[in-house]
């Protein structure tokens, strides 16, 4: 996909983003960041905008690490089950 320039609003500021992701994906991402920043500011109204952005980034990074960890565990479990199935099939075909 070819890179496109998109204008987005995040936390009441306009940004021009160049991305090769779909426009819908970029808008969803911007909406997620904006929502997280607004959620954070509800609980800490006096924080500077930069800190709000960093807290949103940390929350997103934490969520990403959790998802990656779960995916890794699921992949290991699938490999283990495949190996077990292969052994069982090999045993049953020898009988």
C-alpha positions in Angstrom: 0.0 0.0 0.0 1.2 3.5 -0.8 1.9 6.0 1.9 -0.7 8.7 2.3 -0.9 11.9 4.2 -3.8 12.2 6.7 -4.9 15.0 9.0 -6.0 13.8 12.4 -7.1 15.5 15.6 -5.7 14.1 18.8 -6.3 15.8 22.2 -7.6 18.9 20.4 -4.5 19.3 18.2 -4.2 18.7 14.5 -1.5 16.4 13.2 -0.5 15.4 9.7 0.5 11.8 9.6 2.1 10.0 6.7 1.3 6.3 6.7 1.0 3.3 4.5 -1.7 1.8 6.7 -5.3 2.2 5.6 -7.0 5.4 6.5 -9.5 3.6 8.7 -6.7 2.0 10.7 -4.9 5.3 11.2 -8.1 7.0 12.3 -8.9 4.1 14.7 -5.4 4.4 16.2 -5.7 8.2 16.6 -9.1 7.7 18.2 -7.6 5.2 20.7 -4.8 7.6 21.6 -7.2 10.5 22.0 -9.5 8.5 24.1 -6.7 7.3 26.4 -5.4 10.8 26.8 -8.9 12.1 27.7 -9.4 9.3 30.2 -6.1 10.1 31.9 -6.9 13.8 32.1 -10.2 13.0 33.8 -8.2 11.5 36.7 -5.3 14.0 36.7 -6.5 17.3 35.4 -3.4 19.3 36.3 -0.9 17.1 34.4 0.9 18.7 31.5 -0.1 17.5 28.1 3.3 15.9 27.5 2.9 13.7 30.6 -0.6 12.7 29.6 0.8 11.6 26.2 3.6 9.6 27.9 1.1 7.9 30.3 -1.1 7.0 27.3 2.0 5.6 25.5 2.9 3.6 28.6 -0.6 2.2 28.9 -0.6 1.2 25.2 2.9 -0.4 25.5 1.8 -2.4 28.5 -1.3 -3.6 26.6 0.9 -4.6 23.7 3.3 -6.5 25.9 0.4 -8.3 27.5 -1.0 -9.3 24.1 2.4 -10.4 22.9 2.9 -12.5 26.0 -0.5 -14.2 25.6 0.2 -14.8 21.9 3.5 -16.4 22.8 1.9 -18.6 25.4 -0.8 -19.7 23.0 1.8 -20.4 20.3 3.8 -22.6 22.7 0.7 -24.4 23.8 -0.3 -25.0 20.1 3.2 -26.4 19.4 3.0 -28.7 22.4 -0.4 -30.0 21.3 0.8 -30.5 17.8 3.8 -32.5 19.0 1.5 -34.6 21.2 -0.8 -35.2 18.3 2.1 -36.1 16.1 3.3 -38.7 18.7 -0.1 -40.1 19.1 -0.6 -40.4 15.3 2.8 -42.0 14.9 2.0 -44.5 17.7 -1.4 -45.4 16.3 -0.1 -45.9 12.8 2.5 -48.3 14.0 -0.1 -50.6 15.6 
